[in-house]
Structure formats: structure tokens, C-alpha cells
């Protein structure tokens, strides 16, 4: 099993739709990571409730898990994540 290593990739999502993209990718069996951060208060609001948003706007990370049934190569799929109604 030498040579089987996981690799990280950057995934670009539609702005402000990172959580939707994350759910869609996870539903398809991909292993993803969306780092989140707390902002001091909500934008455009009079409340002081903290807002949790992506640390890197539009970006998340996807890790490949080597398929030990493949001989000599990893099974990596490439998908374009879109939201219905936007182009």
C-alpha cells in the first residue's frame, strides 16, 4: 500500500453559498472542510449577535481518500458546484 496518500484540493463555491456547496459535496460522498469564523456582530443589523461565516469567502477544502481497490491511481472526480438559477 505504499504510495497511497490523501491529497487536499481547494474548491471554489458560489459567493455566500459555501454551506450549500458543502452539503452537496458531502451528500455525493466527498470529504470536505469549510473553516468558519465568528465576526463581532452581524453586518447591516442593529443586533450584536455574532455571525458565523466562512474564514475564506468562496473557498473550502476537499480531501481525496485513496481507493485501495484502484491499481496505481487514485479515483478522483471533478465537479463544478453550481446553484440552480444562477450562471
C-alpha positions as CSV (number, residue, x, y, z in Angstrom):
1,X,0.0,0.0,0.0
2,X,3.0,2.3,-0.4
3,X,2.2,5.5,-2.3
4,X,-1.4,5.8,-1.2
5,X,-1.7,9.3,0.2
6,X,-4.6,11.7,0.7
7,X,-4.4,15.0,-1.1
8,X,-6.1,18.3,-0.4
9,X,-7.7,20.4,-3.1
10,X,-9.2,23.9,-3.0
11,X,-12.9,24.1,-4.1
12,X,-14.4,27.3,-5.2
13,X,-18.0,27.9,-4.5
14,X,-20.6,30.5,-5.5
15,X,-20.3,33.5,-3.2
16,X,-22.4,33.2,0.0
17,X,-23.4,29.7,-0.9
18,X,-20.5,27.8,0.6
19,X,-22.6,25.9,3.1
20,X,-24.9,24.7,0.3
21,X,-21.9,23.6,-1.7
22,X,-20.5,21.8,1.3
23,X,-23.8,19.9,1.9
24,X,-24.0,19.0,-1.8
25,X,-20.4,17.7,-1.9
26,X,-20.8,15.7,1.3
27,X,-24.1,14.2,0.0
28,X,-22.1,13.0,-3.0
29,X,-19.5,11.3,-0.7
30,X,-16.7,13.9,-0.8
31,X,-14.8,14.7,2.4
32,X,-14.7,18.5,2.7
33,X,-13.7,21.1,5.2
34,X,-15.2,24.6,5.5
35,X,-13.3,26.7,8.1
36,X,-15.6,29.1,9.8
37,X,-15.0,32.2,11.9
38,X,-17.0,34.4,14.3
39,X,-17.4,38.1,13.4
40,X,-18.1,40.6,16.2
41,X,-21.6,41.5,15.0
42,X,-23.9,41.0,12.1
43,X,-23.5,43.3,9.2
44,X,-26.4,45.6,8.2
45,X,-28.1,44.9,11.5
46,X,-28.7,46.6,14.8
47,X,-28.1,43.4,16.8
48,X,-24.9,42.4,18.5
49,X,-25.3,38.7,17.8
50,X,-22.1,37.1,16.4
51,X,-22.2,36.0,12.8
52,X,-20.5,32.7,11.8
53,X,-19.2,32.9,8.3
54,X,-16.5,31.2,6.1
55,X,-13.0,32.1,7.0
56,X,-12.1,32.2,3.3
57,X,-15.1,33.6,1.3
58,X,-16.0,31.3,-1.6
59,X,-13.4,28.6,-0.7
60,X,-13.5,25.3,1.0
61,X,-11.2,22.3,1.0
62,X,-11.7,18.8,-0.3
63,X,-9.5,15.8,0.6
64,X,-9.1,12.8,-1.6
65,X,-9.2,9.4,0.0
66,X,-7.2,6.9,-2.0
67,X,-9.3,4.0,-3.3
68,X,-7.3,0.9,-2.3
69,X,-9.2,-1.1,-5.0
70,X,-7.6,1.0,-7.7
71,X,-4.3,-0.1,-9.1
72,X,-1.8,2.6,-9.4
73,X,-4.1,5.6,-9.4
74,X,-6.5,7.5,-7.2
75,X,-10.2,7.7,-8.1
76,X,-10.7,11.5,-8.1
77,X,-13.8,13.1,-9.6
78,X,-14.0,16.7,-10.7
79,X,-17.3,18.5,-10.3
80,X,-18.4,22.1,-10.8
81,X,-20.7,23.2,-8.0
82,X,-23.5,25.5,-9.1
83,X,-26.7,26.7,-7.6
84,X,-29.9,26.3,-9.6
85,X,-31.0,29.6,-11.3
86,X,-27.5,31.2,-11.3
87,X,-24.9,31.1,-14.0
